[in-house]
Structures are given as C-alpha cells and as structure tokens.
Amino acid sequence: MILSMTGFGRAEALFEGKKVSVDIKSLNSKNFDLNIKTPVRYKEKEYEIRKMLNDRILRGKVDCYVQCENLEESNDVTINRDVINNYISQLKGISADGPDFEYLKMAVRMPEALSTKTSEIDEPEWQFLFGVVSEAVGRFLEFRKTEGLTLHKELEKNLLKIESNLAKVPGFEEERIANVKDRYQSSLKEFENIDETRYYQEIMFYIEKLDISEEKVRLAQHIRYYLDVMNNEDFNGKKLGFIAQEMGREINTLGSKANHSQIQKLVVEMKDDLEKIKEQTLNIL
C-alpha cells in the first residue's frame, strides 16, 4: 500500500474556556525532520508530543503548530507599573526631547513590563491536549492515504506505458539485424579477397555485442517487481526508489545498443515515463 509523504491534518476542540487547535503538515524528506511550535503553557509536554508524532508519522519534513486561545474574559495580564515607570525615567535621561507617550510605547515593549499569570495544568487538560494532537495526526494520516491512492494510479499508468513500449521493441529487431548485415556487406564490397569465414565471425561478434535480450528480460522483471512491492508492501518508498534506479540502467543500456531509430524513439518514451516514476517515488513514505 502506498502512502504519500506529503499530508495535512487539523483538529480543534474546547476545554474550560480555551480553544486548542493543532495543525500538522509535511513535505517529503529522507528522514523524520520535525519543527514544532507550542504555547508556553504547553512547553512542558513538547517532548511527549514529539514522540507521538515521530512514532506515527515516521518520515517527512513535518511542521506542527499548537495554539491555545482563551475565549473567556480574564485578568491574567498584569501591567508592572513600577517597572514601566523605571524604564520611562531612564529613557528620559537618555533624551528629554520626546513626548511621554513615545517613551511609554517603548517602555511597554521592554522585558517584564507585562506579565501573564499561568495557572497550573492538571491531568485532564494534558489528556485533552494529547487527544487533540492525536486527532490531528489521524486526519493527517487519512490525507496521506488519499494522496497515496492518486500516486498509485499515476505510477501504475506510467509503468504500464513502459511495459507497452518494451513490448514493441521485438517488432523492430529483425530489421535492426538485417540493417547491420547490409552495412557490413556494403562496406566490404570495396575490398577484394575477403575471408568469408572471418567475415561471418565478425558479423556474429557484432550482433552479439548489440544483443538486447537480457536487458529486455531484466527490465520486464523490474517492472513486475515494482508493481508487486507497490501493491503488497508498506512503507516501501525507499525500496521502490532502488527498483526505479535499476529500471533506468536497463533502459539506458537498451538505448546505447539500439542501433535503430524506432527503438531509440521507444527508449526516449520509456525514459520520459521513468522520470515521472522517479519523481513520484520521492513522495512515497
């Protein structure tokens, strides 16, 4: 089964006058690379959130944003008047030209000018937070499955196109060998006293050198193997990438041995479809 490495999931819920929302998104990556942002209120549990995401998402460049919004009126923010007055006094000492309001605007941006009361978090709130994160991960994984189905269809289509073009190659092989013989015979007409035995030995050597039967068999096997792994193995992105590389080697060898314009055209089409497969494979978990 194919899962896309890209995904998106969002969940939000209310708890005692607070709205907690979690957004998770990812792009493809060779490893698990997590960037997480949580409110100060929940920093204490960031490690456990990271572990949950690592265990369930497995791979990708992941961004996770946890937000907490207080929906009820509260007096949690305190203005530290003594601190602000001290800042204003010092600012005036540096320059007495500006109006007091400008000093006030600068002062409230200084450290400890404002403070926020944070109540102690109990176990029910922690469980609530982990539940919201888990729900967001669940939706994220569903997104991955949906994207994976689309990837599966595209990959299968391109693989079958390569297989179809490979099946057309034998139709040009007889003409290809005949062309090789004709070229040899034409060039040898310019010479006298030709050793006929040696001539046929050279022809056979050249034909064997251009033989593409092994490449055709191996490429067909790689296509079947790719389809089998894609349909029957989980978390198969890296393995499919290796198989695609082997397919590329066989197609390149076919091209170098082709010696026939129609076969070369088929090779170019196969290369084009393989590049699409390689690009799509990079996005498989």
C-alpha positions in Angstrom: 0.0 0.0 0.0 1.3 3.4 -0.9 1.2 6.4 1.5 2.2 9.9 0.4 4.9 11.6 2.4 3.0 14.9 2.0 0.0 15.5 4.1 -2.1 17.9 6.2 -4.2 17.4 9.3 -6.1 19.8 11.6 -8.1 19.4 14.8 -9.5 21.8 17.4 -11.6 21.5 20.5 -12.7 23.4 23.6 -11.6 22.9 27.2 -12.8 25.0 30.1 -13.0 28.3 28.1 -9.9 27.6 25.9 -9.8 26.6 22.3 -6.9 24.4 21.4 -6.0 23.9 17.7 -3.4 21.7 16.2 -2.1 21.9 12.5 0.2 19.3 11.0 1.7 19.4 7.5 4.6 17.7 5.9 6.7 17.5 2.7 9.0 14.7 1.5 12.3 14.1 3.2 14.8 11.2 3.6 14.3 11.2 7.4 11.9 12.5 10.1 12.5 16.2 10.4 10.1 17.9 12.9 9.6 21.6 13.5 7.1 22.1 16.4 5.7 25.3 17.9 3.7 25.2 21.1 2.4 27.9 23.5 4.5 28.5 26.7 1.6 26.9 28.6 2.2 23.5 27.0 6.1 23.6 26.6 6.4 21.1 29.4 4.8 18.3 27.3 6.6 19.1 24.0 8.8 16.1 24.2 5.8 13.7 24.5 4.1 15.4 21.6 7.3 15.0 19.5 7.4 11.3 20.4 3.8 10.8 19.4 4.4 12.4 16.0 7.7 10.5 15.4 6.0 7.2 16.2 3.0 7.7 13.9 4.3 9.9 11.0 7.7 8.1 10.6 9.2 10.1 7.8 9.0 13.6 6.2 9.7 17.2 6.8 6.9 17.9 9.4 5.6 21.2 10.8 3.3 21.0 13.8 1.7 24.2 15.3 -0.2 24.0 18.6 -2.3 27.1 19.5 -4.3 27.9 22.7 -6.8 30.7 22.6 -8.6 31.9 25.8 -12.3 32.5 25.0 -13.3 33.9 28.4 -12.5 37.3 29.7 -9.7 37.2 32.2 -7.3 39.4 34.1 -4.3 37.2 33.5 -2.2 40.0 32.1 -0.7 42.3 34.7 0.9 45.7 34.0 4.0 46.1 36.1 3.7 49.9 36.7 7.0 50.3 38.7 9.0 48.5 36.0 7.4 50.7 33.3 7.9 54.0 35.2 11.6 53.0 35.8 12.0 52.4 32.0 10.4 55.8 31.2 12.6 57.6 33.7 15.8 56.0 32.2 14.6 56.8 28.6 14.0 60.4 29.5 17.5 60.5 31.0 18.9 59.5 27.6 16.8 62.0 25.7 14.3 64.5 27.1 13.1 65.7 23.7 10.4 63.1 23.0 6.8 63.2 24.5 6.0 60.9 27.4 3.6 58.8 25.2 6.5 57.8 22.9 8.5 56.7 26.0 5.5 54.8 27.2 5.3 52.9 23.9 8.9 52.0 24.1 8.7 51.0 27.8 5.8 48.5 27.4 8.0 46.6 24.9 10.8 46.1 27.4 11.3 42.8 29.4 8.9 42.2 32.3 6.8 45.3 31.5 3.9 42.9 31.2 3.4 39.6 32.9 1.0 36.8 32.4 -0.4 34.6 35.1 -0.4 30.9 34.2 -2.5 28.5 36.2 -1.1 25.0 36.9 -2.3 22.5 34.3 -3.9 19.3 35.7 -4.0 15.8 34.2 -7.4 16.2 32.5 -6.1 19.1 30.4 -3.0 17.2 29.4 -5.1 14.3 28.3 -7.3 16.7 26.4 -4.3 18.2 24.6 -2.9 14.8 23.6 -6.4 13.9 22.3 -6.5 16.9 20.1 -2.9 16.2 18.8 -3.9 12.5 18.2 -7.0 13.6 16.2 -4.9 15.9 14.0 -2.4 13.1 13.4 -5.3 10.8 12.4 -6.6 13.3 9.9 -3.1 13.8 8.6 -2.7 10.0 8.0 -6.0 9.9 6.2 -4.8 12.7 3.9 -1.7 10.6 3.2 -3.8 7.6 2.3 -5.9 9.6 -0.1 -2.8 11.1 -1.8 -1.3 7.7 -1.9 -4.2 6.3 -4.0 -3.7 9.1 -6.5 0.1 8.3 -6.6 -0.7 4.6 -7.1 -2.8 5.3 -10.2 -0.2 7.6 -11.7 2.6 5.1 -11.1 0.7 2.2 -12.4 -0.2 4.1 -15.6 3.4 5.1 -16.3 4.7 1.6 -15.5 2.3 0.1 -17.9 3.3 2.6 -20.6 7.0 1.5 -20.2 5.8 -2.2 -20.4 3.8 -1.4 -23.6 6.8 0.3 -25.3 9.1 -2.5 -24.3 6.7 -5.0 -25.9 7.0 -3.1 -29.2 10.8 -3.5 -29.3 10.9 -7.1 -30.7 8.9 -5.9 -33.8 12.0 -3.9 -35.0 14.7 -6.4 -34.1 14.8 -8.4 -37.3 15.0 -5.3 -39.4 17.7 -4.0 -37.0 19.9 -7.1 -37.5 19.3 -7.0 -41.3 20.5 -3.4 -41.4 23.7 -4.3 -39.6 24.4 -7.1 -42.1 23.7 -4.7 -45.0 26.1 -2.1 -43.7 28.8 -4.7 -43.4 28.2 -6.1 -46.8 28.2 -2.7 -48.4 31.5 -1.7 -46.8 33.2 -5.0 -47.8 32.4 -4.6 -51.5 35.2 -2.2 -51.7 37.7 -4.9 -50.8 39.0 -8.0 -52.7 39.9 -11.4 -51.4 37.6 -11.4 -48.4 38.0 -14.3 -45.9 34.4 -15.4 -45.8 34.8 -17.4 -42.5 36.3 -14.4 -40.8 33.6 -12.2 -42.3 30.8 -14.2 -40.7 32.7 -14.4 -37.4 32.9 -10.6 -37.3 29.2 -10.4 -38.1 28.3 -12.7 -35.3 30.5 -10.9 -32.8 28.9 -7.5 -33.7 25.4 -8.9 -33.5 26.1 -10.5 -30.1 27.5 -7.2 -28.9 24.2 -5.5 -29.9 22.1 -8.2 -28.4 19.4 -6.7 -26.1 17.5 -9.8 -25.0 18.9 -9.8 -21.4 18.1 -6.1 -21.0 14.5 -6.7 -22.1 14.1 -9.6 -19.7 15.6 -7.7 -16.7 13.5 -4.5 -17.5 10.3 -6.6 -17.6 11.2 -8.2 -14.3 11.9 -4.9 -12.7 8.5 -3.6 -13.8 6.8 -6.6 -12.3 8.8 -6.3 -9.1 8.0 -2.6 -8.7 4.2 -3.4 -9.1 4.4 -6.2 -6.6 6.2 -4.1 -4.0 3.9 -1.2 -4.6 0.8 -3.3 -4.1 1.9 -5.6 -1.2 4.5 -3.9 1.0 4.0 -1.0 3.4 6.4 1.9 3.9 8.0 1.0 0.5 9.2 4.4 -0.8 13.0 3.8 -0.5 12.7 0.2 -1.9 10.7 1.5 -4.9 13.4 4.2 -5.5 16.1 1.5 -5.7 14.0 -0.5 -8.2 13.4 2.6 -10.3 17.2 3.1 -10.5 17.6 -0.5 -11.8 15.0 0.1 -14.4 16.9 3.2 -15.5 20.1 1.2 -16.0 18.4 -1.3 -18.3 16.6 1.4 -20.3 19.9 3.3 -20.8 21.7 0.1 -22.0 18.8 -0.6 -24.4 19.3 2.9 -25.8 23.1 2.5 -26.2 22.6 -0.8 -28.0 19.5 0.1 -30.0 21.2 1.0 -33.3 17.7 1.5 -34.8 15.7 4.8 -35.0 12.3 3.3 -34.0 13.8 1.5 -31.0 15.6 4.8 -30.0 12.2 6.5 -30.1 10.7 3.9 -27.8 13.7 4.2 -25.4 13.1 8.0 -25.2 9.5 7.5 -24.4 10.4 4.9 -21.7 12.9 7.4 -20.2 10.3 10.1 -20.1 7.8 7.8 -18.2 10.6 6.6 -15.9 11.5 10.2 -14.9 7.8 10.7 -13.9 8.0 7.5 -11.8 11.2 8.6 -10.1 9.7 12.0 -9.2 6.5 10.4 -7.9 8.5 7.8 -5.9 10.3 10.5 -4.0 7.0 11.4 -2.4 6.2 7.8 -1.2 6.6 7.1 2.5 
